[in-house]
Amino acid sequence: MNDTPAHKAEEMKGKAKEAVGNATGNEQWQGEGKAEQAKGALKQAGDKIKDAVKGTKD
């Protein structure tokens, strides 16, 4: 099962939250946005590794 679209959506949500935090000066939203972006990017990297390993097993 490939969760890449969900993980990309999480990353985009984080970018939006960070942008709102930047616009309003809300440091909590800025931090949460950055954390969500990192989490989504890390999960996407994990998906790529899984796909690469799966490709070598086929």
Secondary structure, 3 states (H helix, E strand, C coil): CCCHHHHHHHHHHHHHHHHHHHHHCCHHHHHHHHHHHHHHHHHHHHHHHHHHHHHHHC
